[in-house]
Amino acid sequence: MIKQLSWKVGGQQGEGIESTGEIFSTALSRQGYFLYGYRHFSSRIKGGHTNNKIRVSIEPMNSISDDLDILVAFDQETIDLNHHELSSKGVIIGDSKFSPKLPEGCNARLYSVPFTEIATELGTSLMKNMVAVGATSALLGLKAEVFQSVVDQIFARKGASVVEKNMQAIVKGMEYFTNEAEGLTGDFQLEKADGQKRMYMIGNDAIALGAVAGGARFMPAYPITPASEIMEYLIKKLPEFGGTVIQTEDEIAACTMAIGANYAGVRSLTASAGPGLSLMMEAIGLSGITETPLVVVDTQRGGPSTGLPTKQEQSDLFAMIYGTHGEIPKVVIAPSTVEEAFYDTIEAFNIAEEYQVPVILLSDLALSLGKQSVEPLDFSKVEIRRGKLDLNTELPELEKGQYFKRYEVTEDGVSPRVLPGMKNGIFHVTGVEHNEQGKPSEAPENREAQMDKRMRKLNNLTEVFPDPVYKDERHEEADLLVLGFNSTRGTIQEVLPRLEADGLKVNHGQIRLLHPFPADEVQEMVKKAKKVVVVENNATGQLASLIKMNLAMQDIHSILKYDGNPFLPAEIHTKCKELF
């Protein structure tokens, strides 16, 4: 029996590849296994190669694996493109319809199973993915009953006969493969899982759930990969809490509507990817100068321009910190797991209101769309903090011709906040520089006072933000410190034991608060290491440059990958060893 397994299904986009992986992984999740799934898909609605690689384990892990145990292929292209990942005992299960063949030099065991033919005999070729799930089940020694609750959930609305047909397809696939590959199942039988209930979710769903739990009740947005799932989730859920989602005509409208809602007192967010964030930059500046809370989610993808819209990249870091013209206080948070994405979304809303600033929640495609096992979330940790907004306060009477001092110069940089309609709370608001009452003012002294006030807001944020750096400090003195942000955390964590087996002492830090930068915490980690390496999915080493800028140091090594794919553990392991 084995402790973990790597499985991949591939074919043409639009022929049920995603649902095959979903059914397979959800069933195993309900048995208590830990899972991590990553989809490779084309930037087309239909057609083009797509695959779903899923790792199953009896122990926690948060990265894709280096190799592959089982490849389920719906076409020859899947075999040709993915066979190189197969381990020495690797197995390919292909649909007999395309007469699967092993590429030259491939030593995998190939089994041809009539997915399409069996499905057609049962009533429709659309069920070929269920036949494939059945064949895989036989290989893993699973019983058909494992999939019953998943099939019930997915197909119940279509009627009992459809549920029964899909279960029959699974059974037929199991029977056929068992006869074809007798005795093979022992190689791939997983040890029994712990049976514990866990969520199995993508980062975008965690962000959306965090928005609901954090009190958001309005989302204006424009669909874009890989952010659209946030909008789709909230379209279903927000109405249950008295909220709503509006699909806007573009990202500019989405951002300005979110600002308007927050100005009126309704927690609101918008979400997009790099191209959409480029369009939002002027509006984010409006949030900054009017000191209106705003939460924006940026799910990074391959750029520039349309670039690689369905592929992994981490190249928006500088744009999110420095993208707006002029200078405003801004917060950039970078969760590194699905669980963190939930809690950090809630914290983003709290920070936006407490400091009256725009907050960017920075994700990347691998985190937003990668699916991970997540322990049950602790809703007792959810806290709503609205800063200096007090709806129960009686405001003092205003003298004739005077406005409320909405932009009062304060020691902490945060001014008192009121909502439209509050008695004696009237003030002027505009995107031009203004005095304490909001009236336009270009006086040099006023300009300096308002700029200094705004920039003071974040002076202490690195001290109060919960865990600005995730630390895995195994040694007081390390040979190597590995730093990263967003989704690279799970892959780096997997590499650490390998490097220590090579005789190296290694520490790991994942930077979760990118701006303002937690220089003191990172400096403490750097001081304990002989060498520092930064792992990131971009071509220019943006995180490494940010660290150099804030720590006044130059001796940093970079491990970069920008081909559209996330890091494999072996790639980081090899590059780290080359430093010694």
C-alpha positions as CSV (number, residue, x, y, z in Angstrom):
1,M,0.0,0.0,0.0
2,I,1.1,3.6,-0.7
3,K,0.9,6.8,1.3
4,Q,0.3,9.1,-1.7
5,L,-0.6,9.1,-5.4
6,S,-0.5,11.5,-8.3
7,W,-3.2,11.3,-10.9
8,K,-3.9,13.3,-14.0
9,V,-6.8,13.3,-16.5
10,G,-6.4,15.1,-19.9
11,G,-8.2,15.7,-23.2
12,Q,-9.8,18.5,-25.2
13,Q,-11.4,21.4,-23.3
14,G,-15.1,21.0,-23.2
15,E,-15.3,17.1,-23.1
16,G,-15.7,16.7,-19.3
17,I,-12.1,16.8,-18.1
18,E,-12.8,19.1,-15.2
19,S,-15.8,17.2,-14.1
20,T,-13.8,13.9,-14.2
21,G,-11.2,15.3,-11.9
22,E,-13.9,16.9,-9.7
23,I,-15.8,13.6,-9.2
24,F,-12.6,11.7,-8.5
25,S,-11.1,14.1,-6.1
26,T,-14.3,15.0,-4.2
27,A,-15.0,11.3,-3.5
28,L,-11.5,10.8,-2.1
29,S,-11.8,14.0,-0.1
30,R,-14.9,12.6,1.6
31,Q,-13.0,9.5,2.6
32,G,-10.6,11.8,4.5
33,Y,-7.7,12.0,2.1
34,F,-5.7,15.2,1.7
35,L,-5.7,16.6,-1.8
36,Y,-4.1,19.2,-4.0
37,G,-5.4,19.8,-7.5
38,Y,-4.1,22.1,-10.3
39,R,-5.8,22.6,-13.7
40,H,-3.9,23.4,-16.9
41,F,-6.4,24.8,-19.3
42,S,-6.4,26.6,-22.6
43,S,-7.5,30.2,-23.0
44,R,-10.4,29.1,-25.2
45,I,-14.0,28.4,-24.3
46,K,-13.8,25.0,-26.1
47,G,-11.0,23.0,-27.6
48,G,-7.3,23.0,-26.9
49,H,-5.6,20.6,-24.5
50,T,-6.5,20.7,-20.8
51,N,-5.6,18.5,-17.9
52,N,-6.3,18.3,-14.2
53,K,-3.4,16.9,-12.0
54,I,-4.5,15.8,-8.6
55,R,-2.4,14.6,-5.7
56,V,-3.9,12.4,-3.0
57,S,-2.2,11.7,0.3
58,I,-2.8,10.5,3.8
59,E,-0.7,13.5,5.0
60,P,-1.1,17.2,4.5
61,M,0.6,18.7,1.4
62,N,0.0,21.8,-0.7
63,S,1.8,21.4,-4.0
64,I,1.7,19.4,-7.2
65,S,4.0,16.5,-7.4
66,D,7.1,16.2,-9.5
67,D,6.0,13.0,-11.2
68,L,2.8,11.2,-12.1
69,D,1.5,7.7,-11.3
70,I,-1.6,7.5,-13.4
71,L,-2.5,9.3,-16.6
72,V,-6.1,9.0,-17.9
73,A,-6.2,10.1,-21.5
74,F,-9.1,11.0,-23.7
75,D,-6.9,11.7,-26.7
76,Q,-3.4,10.9,-28.0
77,E,-2.3,14.5,-27.4
78,T,-2.7,14.0,-23.7
79,I,-0.3,11.0,-23.8
80,D,2.2,12.9,-26.0
81,L,2.2,16.0,-23.8
82,N,2.3,14.4,-20.4
83,H,3.9,11.0,-20.6
84,H,7.3,12.4,-19.5
85,E,5.9,13.0,-16.0
86,L,5.2,9.3,-15.4
87,S,7.1,7.5,-12.7
88,S,8.9,4.2,-13.4
89,K,5.7,2.3,-12.4
90,G,3.4,4.7,-14.3
91,V,0.2,3.6,-15.9
92,I,-1.7,5.2,-18.8
93,I,-5.4,4.4,-19.2
94,G,-6.6,5.6,-22.6
95,D,-9.9,5.6,-24.5
96,S,-10.0,2.8,-27.1
97,K,-11.7,5.2,-29.4
98,F,-8.4,6.9,-30.4
99,S,-6.3,3.7,-30.4
100,P,-3.8,5.0,-27.7
101,K,-0.1,4.5,-28.5
102,L,3.1,4.9,-26.3
103,P,5.4,7.6,-27.6
104,E,9.0,6.5,-28.4
105,G,11.0,6.0,-25.2
106,C,8.0,5.8,-22.9
107,N,8.0,2.7,-20.8
108,A,4.7,3.2,-19.0
109,R,2.1,0.4,-18.9
110,L,-0.7,1.3,-21.3
111,Y,-4.3,0.0,-21.0
112,S,-6.9,0.7,-23.6
113,V,-10.5,1.0,-22.2
114,P,-13.5,1.8,-24.3
115,F,-14.7,4.8,-22.4
116,T,-16.8,6.1,-25.2
117,E,-18.2,2.8,-26.3
118,I,-19.3,1.7,-22.8
119,A,-20.9,5.1,-22.2
120,T,-22.7,5.0,-25.5
121,E,-24.1,1.6,-24.8
122,L,-25.5,3.0,-21.5
123,G,-27.3,5.8,-23.3
124,T,-24.9,8.7,-24.0
125,S,-21.2,9.2,-24.8
126,L,-21.2,12.1,-22.3
127,M,-20.8,9.5,-19.6
128,K,-17.4,8.4,-20.8
129,N,-15.8,10.4,-18.0
130,M,-17.7,8.3,-15.5
131,V,-16.4,5.1,-17.2
132,A,-12.9,6.6,-16.8
133,V,-13.5,7.2,-13.1
134,G,-14.5,3.6,-12.8
135,A,-11.4,2.4,-14.5
136,T,-9.3,4.5,-12.1
137,S,-11.2,3.2,-9.1
138,A,-10.4,-0.4,-10.1
139,L,-6.7,0.5,-10.3
140,L,-6.8,2.1,-6.8
141,G,-8.9,-0.8,-5.3
142,L,-11.8,1.5,-4.5
143,K,-15.4,0.4,-4.4
144,A,-18.1,2.0,-6.5
145,E,-20.0,3.1,-3.3
146,V,-17.3,5.6,-2.7
147,F,-18.7,7.7,-5.5
148,Q,-22.4,7.4,-4.7
149,S,-22.8,10.5,-2.6
150,V,-20.9,12.6,-5.2
151,V,-23.0,11.3,-8.1
152,D,-26.1,11.9,-6.1
153,Q,-25.2,15.5,-5.4
154,I,-24.2,16.3,-9.0
155,F,-27.0,14.6,-10.9
156,A,-29.9,14.4,-8.4
157,R,-31.7,17.4,-10.1
158,K,-31.7,15.4,-13.4
159,G,-33.6,12.5,-11.8
160,A,-33.0,9.1,-10.3
161,S,-32.5,7.4,-13.7
162,V,-29.6,9.7,-14.6
163,V,-28.0,9.0,-11.2
164,E,-28.4,5.3,-11.8
165,K,-26.9,5.5,-15.3
166,N,-23.8,7.3,-14.1
167,M,-23.2,4.8,-11.3
168,Q,-23.6,2.1,-13.9
169,A,-20.9,3.8,-16.0
170,I,-18.6,3.7,-13.0
171,V,-19.2,0.1,-12.4
172,K,-18.8,-0.9,-16.0
173,G,-15.5,0.9,-16.1
174,M,-14.3,-0.9,-13.0
175,E,-15.3,-4.2,-14.4
176,Y,-13.6,-3.8,-17.7
177,F,-10.4,-2.5,-16.2
178,T,-10.3,-5.3,-13.6
179,N,-10.5,-7.9,-16.3
180,E,-7.8,-6.2,-18.4
181,A,-5.3,-5.5,-15.7
182,E,-5.7,-8.3,-13.2
183,G,-3.2,-8.1,-10.3
184,L,-2.2,-4.5,-11.0
185,T,-4.2,-2.8,-8.2
186,G,-1.7,-3.6,-5.5
187,D,0.7,-1.1,-6.9
188,F,-1.7,1.8,-6.4
189,Q,-3.8,0.9,-3.3
190,L,-3.7,3.8,-0.9
191,E,-3.4,3.4,2.8
192,K,-6.7,4.1,4.6
193,A,-7.4,7.8,5.3
194,D,-8.3,9.2,8.7
195,G,-11.9,9.8,7.7
196,Q,-12.0,13.3,9.0
197,K,-14.2,15.9,7.3
198,R,-12.4,18.7,5.5
199,M,-13.3,21.2,2.9
200,Y,-11.8,20.9,-0.5
201,M,-11.9,24.3,-2.1
202,I,-10.1,26.7,-4.5
203,G,-8.6,30.0,-3.2
204,N,-11.3,32.1,-5.0
205,D,-14.0,30.3,-3.1
206,A,-12.2,31.0,0.2
207,I,-11.8,34.7,-0.8
208,A,-15.5,34.9,-1.6
209,L,-16.5,33.1,1.6
210,G,-14.2,35.5,3.5
211,A,-16.0,38.5,1.9
212,V,-19.4,37.2,3.1
213,A,-18.1,36.5,6.6
214,G,-16.3,39.8,6.7
215,G,-19.5,41.7,6.1
216,A,-19.3,42.5,2.4
217,R,-22.7,42.9,0.9
218,F,-22.0,44.4,-2.6
219,M,-19.7,43.3,-5.4
220,P,-19.5,45.2,-8.7
221,A,-17.2,43.3,-11.1
222,Y,-16.4,42.4,-14.7
223,P,-15.6,38.7,-15.4
224,I,-12.0,37.9,-16.1
225,T,-9.8,34.8,-15.7
226,P,-8.7,33.8,-13.0
227,A,-10.9,35.9,-10.8
228,S,-14.4,35.1,-12.1
229,E,-15.2,32.4,-9.5
230,I,-15.2,35.0,-6.8
231,M,-18.0,36.8,-8.6
232,E,-19.8,33.6,-9.5
233,Y,-19.7,32.4,-5.8
234,L,-21.1,35.7,-4.5
235,I,-23.8,35.9,-7.2
236,K,-25.3,32.8,-5.5
237,K,-24.5,33.7,-1.8
238,L,-24.8,37.4,-1.3
239,P,-28.6,37.6,-1.9
240,E,-29.1,35.2,1.0
241,F,-27.6,37.9,3.2
242,G,-29.4,40.9,1.7
243,G,-26.5,41.7,-0.7
244,T,-26.1,41.7,-4.4
245,V,-23.6,41.4,-7.3
246,I,-23.6,43.7,-10.4
247,Q,-21.8,42.8,-13.6
248,T,-20.5,46.2,-14.7
249,E,-19.6,47.3,-18.2
250,D,-15.9,47.4,-17.4
251,E,-13.4,47.4,-14.6
252,I,-13.3,51.1,-14.2
253,A,-17.0,51.1,-13.4
254,A,-16.6,48.2,-11.0
255,C,-13.9,50.0,-9.0
256,T,-15.8,53.3,-8.8
257,M,-19.0,51.6,-7.8
258,A,-17.2,49.8,-5.0
259,I,-15.9,53.1,-3.8
260,G,-19.4,54.6,-3.9
261,A,-20.8,51.7,-1.9
262,N,-18.1,52.0,0.7
263,Y,-18.6,55.7,0.9
264,A,-22.2,55.0,1.7
265,G,-21.2,52.6,4.5
266,V,-21.7,49.2,2.7
267,R,-18.7,47.0,2.7
268,S,-17.9,46.3,-0.9
269,L,-15.2,44.7,-3.0
270,T,-14.3,44.1,-6.6
271,A,-12.0,41.5,-8.1
272,S,-10.0,41.2,-11.3
273,A,-6.7,40.2,-12.8
274,G,-3.7,42.2,-14.2
275,P,-5.5,43.9,-17.2
276,G,-8.5,44.9,-15.1
277,L,-6.2,46.3,-12.3
278,S,-4.5,48.4,-14.9
279,L,-7.8,50.0,-15.7
280,M,-8.6,50.5,-12.0
281,M,-5.5,52.4,-11.0
282,E,-7.0,55.9,-11.3
283,A,-10.0,54.9,-9.2
284,I,-7.7,53.3,-6.6
285,G,-6.0,56.7,-6.4
286,L,-9.5,58.3,-5.8
287,S,-10.0,55.9,-2.9
288,G,-6.6,57.0,-1.5
289,I,-7.2,60.8,-1.7
290,T,-10.8,60.7,-0.5
291,E,-9.8,58.2,2.2
292,T,-12.7,55.9,1.3
293,P,-12.2,52.3,2.3
294,L,-11.8,49.9,-0.7
295,V,-10.9,46.2,-1.1
296,V,-9.7,45.0,-4.5
297,V,-8.7,41.4,-5.3
298,D,-6.0,40.9,-7.9
299,T,-5.6,37.3,-9.1
300,Q,-2.3,37.4,-10.9
301,R,-1.9,35.7,-14.3
302,G,0.6,35.7,-17.2
303,G,1.1,39.1,-18.8
304,P,1.6,41.6,-20.2
305,S,-1.6,42.6,-22.0
306,T,-3.7,39.5,-22.6
307,G,-0.6,37.5,-22.2
308,L,-1.2,34.0,-20.8
309,P,-4.7,34.5,-19.2
310,T,-5.0,30.9,-18.0
311,K,-1.4,30.4,-16.8
312,Q,0.5,31.0,-13.5
313,E,2.6,34.2,-12.9
314,Q,3.5,36.6,-10.1
315,S,4.4,39.7,-12.0
316,D,1.9,42.2,-10.6
317,L,3.7,42.9,-7.3
318,F,5.3,46.2,-8.3
319,A,2.1,47.3,-10.1
320,M,0.0,46.8,-7.0
321,I,2.4,48.7,-4.7
322,Y,3.4,51.5,-7.1
323,G,0.8,51.5,-9.9
324,T,-1.2,54.5,-8.9
325,H,0.0,58.0,-10.0
326,G,0.8,60.3,-7.1
327,E,1.4,59.0,-3.6
328,I,-1.2,57.4,-1.4
329,P,-1.1,55.0,1.6
330,K,-2.0,51.5,0.3
331,V,-1.9,48.0,1.8
332,V,-1.0,44.9,-0.2
333,I,-1.7,41.5,1.4
334,A,-0.6,38.2,0.0
335,P,-2.1,35.0,1.4
336,S,-0.2,31.8,0.7
337,T,-2.8,29.1,1.4
338,V,-6.5,28.7,0.8
339,E,-7.1,29.0,4.5
340,E,-5.2,32.2,4.7
341,A,-7.1,33.6,1.8
342,F,-10.3,33.3,3.9
343,Y,-9.0,35.0,7.0
344,D,-6.9,37.6,5.1
345,T,-10.0,38.7,3.1
346,I,-11.8,39.5,6.4
347,E,-8.7,41.3,7.6
348,A,-8.6,43.3,4.4
349,F,-12.0,44.8,5.1
350,N,-11.1,45.6,8.6
351,I,-7.9,47.4,7.6
352,A,-9.6,49.2,4.8
353,E,-12.1,50.7,7.3
354,E,-9.7,51.2,10.2
355,Y,-7.1,53.1,8.1
356,Q,-9.5,54.4,5.4
357,V,-7.3,53.2,2.6
358,P,-7.4,50.9,-0.5
359,V,-6.4,47.4,0.3
360,I,-5.2,45.0,-2.4
361,L,-5.6,41.3,-1.7
362,L,-3.0,39.8,-4.0
363,S,-3.4,36.2,-5.2
364,D,-2.1,34.3,-8.1
365,L,-3.7,31.7,-10.5
366,A,-2.2,28.7,-8.7
367,L,-3.7,29.9,-5.4
368,S,-7.0,31.2,-6.8
369,L,-7.7,28.1,-8.9
370,G,-5.7,25.4,-7.2
371,K,-7.8,23.2,-5.1
372,Q,-6.6,22.3,-1.6
373,S,-7.9,20.3,1.4
374,V,-8.7,22.8,4.2
375,E,-9.4,22.1,7.8
376,P,-12.7,23.4,9.1
377,L,-12.6,27.2,9.3
378,D,-12.9,28.8,12.8
379,F,-15.7,31.4,12.5
380,S,-15.1,32.4,16.1
381,K,-12.0,34.2,14.8
382,V,-14.1,36.5,12.6
383,E,-14.1,40.0,13.9
384,I,-15.7,43.1,12.3
385,R,-13.7,46.3,13.0
386,R,-14.9,49.6,11.5
387,G,-12.3,51.9,12.9
388,K,-13.4,55.5,13.6
389,L,-16.9,55.1,12.1
390,D,-19.4,55.3,15.0
391,L,-23.0,55.4,13.8
392,N,-24.2,56.0,17.3
393,T,-22.3,59.2,18.0
394,E,-24.1,62.5,18.1
395,L,-22.0,64.9,16.1
396,P,-21.6,68.5,17.4
397,E,-23.6,71.3,15.8
398,L,-21.9,72.9,12.8
399,E,-21.5,76.7,12.6
400,K,-23.2,78.4,9.7
401,G,-21.2,77.8,6.5
402,Q,-19.0,75.2,8.0
403,Y,-18.6,71.5,7.2
404,F,-17.7,68.5,9.3
405,K,-13.9,68.0,9.5
406,R,-13.9,64.8,7.6
407,Y,-10.2,65.2,6.8
408,E,-9.1,66.5,10.1
409,V,-5.3,66.3,10.7
410,T,-4.8,63.8,13.4
411,E,-1.7,62.3,15.1
412,D,-2.3,58.8,13.8
413,G,-3.3,60.0,10.3
414,V,-6.8,58.6,10.5
415,S,-9.6,61.2,10.4
416,P,-13.1,60.8,11.9
417,R,-15.5,59.2,9.4
418,V,-19.2,59.8,8.9
419,L,-21.7,58.4,6.4
420,P,-24.1,60.4,4.2
421,G,-27.2,61.4,6.1
422,M,-25.7,61.6,9.5
423,K,-26.8,64.8,11.3
424,N,-24.1,67.5,11.3
425,G,-21.9,65.2,9.2
426,I,-22.0,67.1,6.0
427,F,-18.7,67.6,4.2
428,H,-17.3,68.2,0.8
429,V,-15.7,65.3,-1.1
430,T,-13.6,65.6,-4.3
431,G,-10.7,64.0,-6.0
432,V,-8.6,67.2,-5.8
433,E,-6.5,68.1,-2.8
434,H,-8.7,69.6,-0.1
435,N,-8.6,71.0,3.4
436,E,-10.0,69.4,6.6
437,Q,-13.6,70.1,5.6
438,G,-13.0,68.7,2.1
439,K,-13.1,72.0,0.3
440,P,-10.6,72.2,-2.6
441,S,-7.3,73.8,-1.5
442,E,-4.0,74.2,-3.3
443,A,-2.3,76.1,-0.5
444,P,1.2,74.6,0.0
445,E,0.9,74.4,3.8
446,N,-2.4,72.5,3.5
447,R,-1.0,70.2,0.8
448,E,1.9,69.2,3.1
449,A,-0.4,68.8,6.1
450,Q,-2.9,66.5,4.2
451,M,-0.1,64.5,2.5
452,D,1.7,63.9,5.8
453,K,-1.5,63.0,7.5
454,R,-2.4,60.4,4.9
455,M,1.1,58.9,4.8
456,R,1.2,58.5,8.6
457,K,-1.7,56.1,8.6
458,L,0.4,52.9,8.0
459,N,3.3,53.7,10.3
460,N,2.4,50.9,12.7
461,L,0.6,48.4,10.5
462,T,3.5,46.0,10.2
463,E,3.5,45.8,14.0
464,V,-0.3,45.0,14.4
465,F,-0.9,42.9,11.2
466,P,-1.3,39.3,12.2
467,D,1.8,37.3,11.0
468,P,3.1,39.5,8.3
469,V,5.7,36.8,7.6
470,Y,4.9,33.1,7.8
471,K,8.0,31.6,9.4
472,D,9.3,28.1,9.4
473,E,12.5,28.7,11.4
474,R,14.1,25.3,12.0
475,H,17.6,26.6,12.9
476,E,19.1,29.4,14.9
477,E,21.8,29.6,12.2
478,A,20.9,28.4,8.8
479,D,22.9,27.7,5.6
480,L,20.0,28.9,3.5
481,L,16.9,31.0,3.9
482,V,14.2,30.5,1.2
483,L,11.7,33.3,0.8
484,G,8.5,33.5,-1.4
485,F,5.0,34.8,-1.6
486,N,1.5,33.6,-2.5
487,S,1.2,30.0,-3.8
488,T,4.9,29.0,-3.7
489,R,4.6,28.2,0.0
490,G,3.5,24.6,-0.3
491,T,6.1,23.8,-2.9
492,I,8.9,25.4,-0.8
493,Q,7.7,23.5,2.3
494,E,8.0,20.2,0.4
495,V,11.6,21.0,-0.6
496,L,12.9,21.7,2.9
497,P,13.2,18.1,4.0
498,R,15.0,17.2,0.8
499,L,17.6,20.0,1.3
500,E,18.1,18.9,4.9
501,A,18.6,15.4,3.7
502,D,21.4,16.9,1.6
503,G,23.0,18.1,4.8
504,L,21.9,21.8,4.7
505,K,20.2,23.7,7.5
506,V,17.3,25.6,5.9
507,N,14.7,28.1,7.1
508,H,11.7,29.3,5.2
509,G,9.7,32.6,5.2
510,Q,6.6,33.4,3.2
511,I,5.9,37.2,3.0
512,R,2.2,37.8,3.6
513,L,2.3,41.6,4.0
514,L,4.0,43.1,0.9
515,H,3.2,46.8,1.6
516,P,4.0,48.3,3.9
517,F,6.9,45.9,4.0
518,P,7.7,44.1,7.3
519,A,11.4,44.9,7.1
520,D,12.3,44.2,10.7
521,E,10.8,40.7,10.6
522,V,12.5,39.8,7.3
523,Q,15.8,41.2,8.5
524,E,15.7,39.0,11.6
525,M,15.4,35.9,9.4
526,V,18.1,37.1,7.0
527,K,20.6,37.7,9.8
528,K,20.3,34.0,10.7
529,A,21.2,32.7,7.2
530,K,24.4,32.4,5.3
531,K,22.6,32.6,1.9
532,V,19.2,33.9,0.9
533,V,17.2,32.8,-2.1
534,V,13.9,34.2,-3.3
535,V,11.5,31.9,-5.3
536,E,9.0,33.7,-7.6
537,N,7.0,33.3,-10.8
538,N,8.3,36.2,-12.8
539,A,11.2,37.2,-15.0
540,T,12.6,40.2,-13.2
541,G,12.7,39.1,-9.5
542,Q,10.2,41.6,-8.2
543,L,10.1,40.3,-4.6
544,A,13.9,40.0,-4.5
545,S,14.1,43.7,-5.6
546,L,11.6,44.7,-2.9
547,I,13.6,42.9,-0.2
548,K,16.8,44.6,-1.4
549,M,15.1,48.0,-1.4
550,N,13.8,47.6,2.1
551,L,16.7,45.8,3.7
552,A,19.5,47.7,1.9
553,M,21.2,44.5,0.9
554,Q,22.3,43.1,-2.5
555,D,23.4,39.5,-1.8
556,I,20.2,37.7,-2.7
557,H,19.8,34.9,-5.1
558,S,16.7,34.4,-7.3
559,I,15.0,31.3,-8.5
560,L,12.6,32.5,-11.3
561,K,10.1,30.7,-13.4
562,Y,7.9,32.5,-16.0
563,D,6.8,29.8,-18.5
564,G,3.2,29.8,-17.3
565,N,3.6,26.8,-15.0
566,P,3.9,26.7,-11.2
567,F,7.1,25.5,-9.7
568,L,7.7,21.8,-9.2
569,P,9.5,20.8,-5.9
570,A,12.4,19.2,-7.8
571,E,13.1,22.5,-9.7
572,I,13.5,24.5,-6.5
573,H,15.5,21.7,-4.9
574,T,18.0,21.6,-7.8
575,K,18.4,25.3,-8.0
576,C,19.0,25.6,-4.2
577,K,21.6,22.9,-4.3
578,E,23.5,24.7,-7.0
579,L,24.2,27.5,-4.5
580,F,26.5,25.3,-2.5
